[in-house]
């Protein structure tokens, strides 16, 4: 990823209620972040980036040890809209690296 600088690193706890990167990130989505690389550390989650919250049965699957990359362009709008939810009981954990 030549020419892309790391802005921040975050852990996001995911459970039975949808969470986003704006308010729920730790830290929240940095102002200058336009890209992100997200890995799922624990249990399977679902995600949506269209402004609608995912549910345990609706949205894209992100399985344990899977990753999604929003690094090829300016994905700021998608990062502001993306939400995650666990597909089963218990808590999930996502690791996020933000880039400019």
C-alpha positions in Angstrom: 0.0 0.0 0.0 2.5 2.5 -1.2 1.7 6.1 -0.3 -0.8 5.2 2.3 -0.1 6.1 5.9 -1.4 4.4 9.0 -3.6 6.8 11.0 -4.7 4.6 13.9 -5.4 1.1 15.2 -8.6 0.1 17.0 -10.5 -2.8 18.6 -14.2 -3.0 18.2 -16.4 -5.1 20.4 -19.4 -6.6 18.6 -22.4 -8.2 20.2 -26.2 -8.6 19.6 -26.7 -4.9 18.8 -25.3 -3.4 15.6 -22.3 -1.1 16.2 -20.5 1.3 13.9 -17.1 2.8 13.7 -18.2 6.4 14.4 -19.4 6.2 18.0 -18.4 2.6 18.9 -14.8 2.4 17.8 -12.0 2.6 20.3 -10.9 5.1 19.2 -13.8 6.2 17.0 -13.2 6.6 13.3 -10.4 9.2 13.0 -11.4 12.4 11.0 -8.7 11.9 8.4 -9.2 8.1 7.8 -10.3 7.2 4.3 -9.3 3.6 4.3 -9.4 0.6 6.7 -8.3 -3.0 7.0 -10.6 -5.0 9.3 -10.0 -8.5 10.7 -12.4 -10.7 12.7 -10.6 -12.2 15.7 -13.3 -14.2 17.5 -16.7 -15.2 16.3 -18.6 -14.6 13.0 -20.2 -11.2 12.4 -22.3 -9.7 9.7 -21.8 -6.2 8.2 -23.5 -3.7 6.0 -22.2 -0.4 4.6 -25.3 1.0 3.0 -26.7 2.8 6.0 -28.9 0.0 7.1 -28.0 -2.0 10.2 -27.2 -5.7 9.7 -29.0 -8.4 11.7 -27.9 -11.8 12.9 -29.3 -13.2 9.6 -28.9 -10.3 7.1 -25.7 -8.7 5.8 -22.3 -9.9 4.6 -20.6 -12.6 6.6 -17.2 -12.0 8.1 -16.0 -15.2 9.7 -13.4 -15.7 12.4 -9.9 -15.0 11.0 -11.4 -13.4 7.9 -10.7 -9.8 6.8 -12.2 -7.1 4.6 -10.1 -4.4 3.0 -11.3 -0.9 2.2 -7.9 0.3 1.1 -7.9 0.7 -2.7 -9.7 4.1 -2.9 -11.3 6.8 -0.7 -13.9 4.8 1.3 -14.7 7.4 3.9 -18.5 7.3 3.2 -18.6 3.5 3.5 -16.6 3.7 6.8 -19.1 6.2 8.2 -22.0 3.9 7.3 -20.6 0.4 8.1 -22.1 -1.5 11.0 -21.4 -4.9 12.5 -23.4 -7.4 14.5 -22.7 -10.9 15.9 -24.5 -13.8 14.3 -24.8 -15.8 17.6 -24.7 -15.1 21.3 -21.5 -13.9 22.9 -19.2 -11.1 21.9 -17.0 -10.7 18.8 -13.9 -8.7 18.4 -12.7 -6.8 15.3 -9.2 -5.3 14.8 -9.1 -2.2 12.6 -6.2 -0.4 11.1 -7.1 3.0 9.6 -5.2 4.7 6.8 -5.3 8.2 5.2 
